[in-house]
Amino acid sequence: TLISHHRTHSGEKPYQCCQCDQAFSLNISIIYHMRTHTGEKPYQCRQCDKAFSQNNDLIKHMRIHTREKTCQCNLCDKAFSMNCYLIKHLRTHTGEKTYQCRQCDKAFSLKTYLISPQRTHTRQKPYQCCQCDQAFLQNNSLIKHMRTHTGEKPFQCSLCVKTFSNNSDLIAHLRTHTGEKPYQ
């Protein structure tokens, strides 16, 4: 409406939250905001039962299921379901490293890449094997280690019947079929 449009210019915010100090110019904004206090999530995904407080968030989430990728990188052929993923990807082209380790001079393009070096400095190994006393910096290292206890070998050679507990062993094995010797 015209009144709500005028509020964007005047800065008037007549809708005050009774639980905190936030105020809003639109009635719908306070309705959405109140859901942060109540935990109400009326918009539910029919494919995975995940729920959202706003319809907008459900629409974004649905791209995961439909594999719709509307955010295209203009520097390569990659596309992403959300703009935030595209922004992270663009750092691979620019070389921008915004996440700096406080213990050393290393910097990283993604926050997740910073976690492992920080654990190295603190010697923190949060992933503990329940079968023995070994602990690991990363969860994927624990998963690989657990296969030594279970005997699981999920990686199968497509050219013969051999199976392997990790992918790197399979790759090395495949070279016996191709004759490739990358380290000579």
C-alpha positions as CSV (number, residue, x, y, z in Angstrom):
1,T,0.0,0.0,0.0
2,L,1.0,3.7,-0.3
3,I,1.2,4.0,3.5
4,S,3.7,1.2,3.9
5,H,5.7,2.6,0.9
6,H,5.9,6.0,2.7
7,R,7.2,4.3,5.8
8,T,10.3,3.1,3.8
9,H,11.2,6.7,3.2
10,S,10.2,8.1,6.6
11,G,11.8,5.3,8.6
12,E,8.6,5.0,10.7
13,K,8.3,1.6,12.4
14,P,4.9,1.4,14.2
15,Y,5.0,-2.4,14.8
16,Q,7.0,-3.1,18.0
17,C,7.9,-6.6,19.1
18,C,6.7,-7.2,22.7
19,Q,9.5,-9.7,23.4
20,C,12.5,-7.6,22.3
21,D,13.3,-4.1,21.2
22,Q,12.9,-4.6,17.4
23,A,10.4,-2.5,15.5
24,F,9.1,-2.9,11.9
25,S,7.5,-0.8,9.2
26,L,5.3,-3.6,7.9
27,N,2.8,-5.8,9.8
28,I,4.0,-8.9,7.9
29,S,7.5,-8.3,9.1
30,I,6.6,-8.5,12.7
31,I,4.6,-11.7,12.0
32,Y,7.7,-13.3,10.5
33,H,9.9,-11.9,13.4
34,M,7.6,-13.3,16.1
35,R,8.3,-16.8,14.7
36,T,11.9,-16.4,15.8
37,H,10.6,-16.2,19.4
38,T,7.9,-18.8,19.1
39,G,9.8,-21.2,17.0
40,E,6.8,-21.6,14.6
41,K,7.7,-23.0,11.2
42,P,4.5,-23.3,9.2
43,Y,6.2,-23.9,5.8
44,Q,7.1,-27.6,5.5
45,C,9.0,-29.4,2.8
46,R,6.9,-32.4,1.5
47,Q,10.0,-34.3,0.4
48,C,12.1,-34.2,3.6
49,D,9.9,-32.8,6.4
50,K,12.3,-29.9,7.0
51,A,10.3,-26.8,8.2
52,F,10.8,-23.1,7.8
53,S,9.4,-19.9,9.3
54,Q,9.1,-18.1,5.9
55,N,7.8,-19.3,2.6
56,N,10.8,-17.7,0.9
57,D,13.2,-20.0,2.8
58,L,11.1,-23.1,1.7
59,I,11.4,-22.0,-1.9
60,K,15.2,-21.7,-1.6
61,H,15.3,-25.1,0.1
62,M,13.3,-26.8,-2.6
63,R,16.1,-26.1,-5.1
64,I,18.1,-28.8,-3.3
65,H,15.4,-31.4,-4.3
66,T,14.8,-30.1,-7.8
67,R,18.5,-29.5,-8.4
68,E,17.5,-26.1,-9.9
69,K,20.7,-24.0,-10.2
70,T,19.8,-20.5,-11.1
71,C,23.0,-18.8,-9.9
72,Q,25.5,-19.0,-12.8
73,C,29.2,-18.3,-12.5
74,N,30.2,-15.8,-15.2
75,L,33.8,-17.1,-15.1
76,C,33.2,-20.8,-15.7
77,D,30.4,-23.2,-16.4
78,K,29.4,-23.9,-12.8
79,A,25.9,-23.1,-11.5
80,F,24.6,-23.1,-7.9
81,S,21.2,-23.4,-6.2
82,M,21.8,-20.3,-4.0
83,N,23.7,-17.1,-4.4
84,C,25.7,-17.6,-1.2
85,Y,27.2,-20.8,-2.8
86,L,28.1,-18.8,-5.9
87,I,29.8,-16.1,-3.7
88,K,31.9,-18.8,-2.0
89,H,32.7,-20.3,-5.4
90,L,33.9,-17.0,-6.9
91,R,36.7,-16.9,-4.3
92,T,38.3,-19.8,-6.2
93,H,38.6,-17.5,-9.2
94,T,39.7,-14.4,-7.3
95,G,42.0,-16.1,-4.9
96,E,40.4,-14.1,-2.1
97,K,41.2,-15.6,1.3
98,T,39.2,-13.9,3.9
99,Y,39.6,-16.4,6.8
100,Q,42.9,-16.0,8.6
101,C,44.3,-18.4,11.2
102,R,45.1,-16.6,14.4
103,Q,48.0,-18.9,15.2
104,C,49.9,-18.7,11.9
105,D,49.9,-16.7,8.7
106,K,47.8,-19.1,6.7
107,A,44.6,-17.8,5.1
108,F,41.7,-19.7,3.5
109,S,38.9,-19.0,1.0
110,L,36.3,-20.9,3.0
111,K,35.7,-20.9,6.8
112,T,35.5,-24.8,6.8
113,Y,39.1,-24.9,5.5
114,L,40.2,-23.0,8.6
115,I,38.9,-25.5,11.1
116,S,41.5,-28.2,10.5
117,P,44.6,-26.0,10.8
118,Q,43.2,-24.5,14.0
119,R,42.8,-28.0,15.5
120,T,46.4,-28.7,14.5
121,H,47.6,-25.8,16.7
122,T,45.5,-26.7,19.7
123,R,46.2,-30.5,19.1
124,Q,42.4,-31.0,19.4
125,K,41.2,-34.3,18.0
126,P,37.4,-34.3,18.6
127,Y,36.6,-37.5,16.6
128,Q,37.3,-40.5,18.9
129,C,37.1,-44.1,17.9
130,C,34.7,-46.1,20.1
131,Q,36.7,-49.3,19.5
132,C,40.2,-48.1,20.4
133,D,41.9,-45.0,21.8
134,Q,42.6,-43.4,18.5
135,A,41.3,-39.8,17.9
136,F,41.3,-37.8,14.7
137,L,41.2,-34.1,13.5
138,Q,38.5,-34.8,10.9
139,N,35.4,-37.0,10.9
140,N,36.3,-38.5,7.5
141,S,39.5,-39.8,9.0
142,L,37.6,-41.5,11.7
143,I,35.2,-43.0,9.1
144,K,38.2,-44.5,7.2
145,H,39.7,-45.7,10.5
146,M,36.5,-47.5,11.5
147,R,36.8,-49.7,8.4
148,T,39.9,-51.3,10.0
149,H,37.6,-52.5,12.8
150,T,34.6,-53.5,10.7
151,G,36.4,-54.9,7.7
152,E,34.1,-52.9,5.4
153,K,35.5,-52.4,1.8
154,P,33.0,-50.2,0.0
155,F,35.2,-49.3,-3.0
156,Q,35.1,-52.0,-5.7
157,C,37.2,-52.2,-8.8
158,S,35.1,-52.0,-12.0
159,L,37.6,-54.2,-13.9
160,C,38.0,-57.1,-11.4
161,V,36.5,-58.4,-8.2
162,K,38.9,-56.6,-5.7
163,T,37.4,-54.3,-3.1
164,F,39.2,-51.7,-0.9
165,S,38.5,-49.9,2.4
166,N,39.4,-46.5,0.9
167,N,39.2,-44.7,-2.4
168,S,43.0,-43.9,-2.6
169,D,43.8,-47.7,-2.5
170,L,41.3,-48.3,-5.3
171,I,42.9,-45.6,-7.4
172,A,46.4,-47.1,-6.9
173,H,45.0,-50.5,-7.8
174,L,43.4,-49.2,-11.0
175,R,46.9,-48.3,-12.2
176,T,47.8,-52.1,-12.2
177,H,45.2,-52.4,-14.9
178,T,46.2,-49.4,-16.9
179,G,49.9,-49.6,-16.5
180,E,50.1,-46.0,-15.4
181,K,53.2,-45.1,-13.3
182,P,52.7,-41.5,-12.2
183,Y,55.7,-41.3,-10.0
184,Q,58.5,-42.1,-12.5
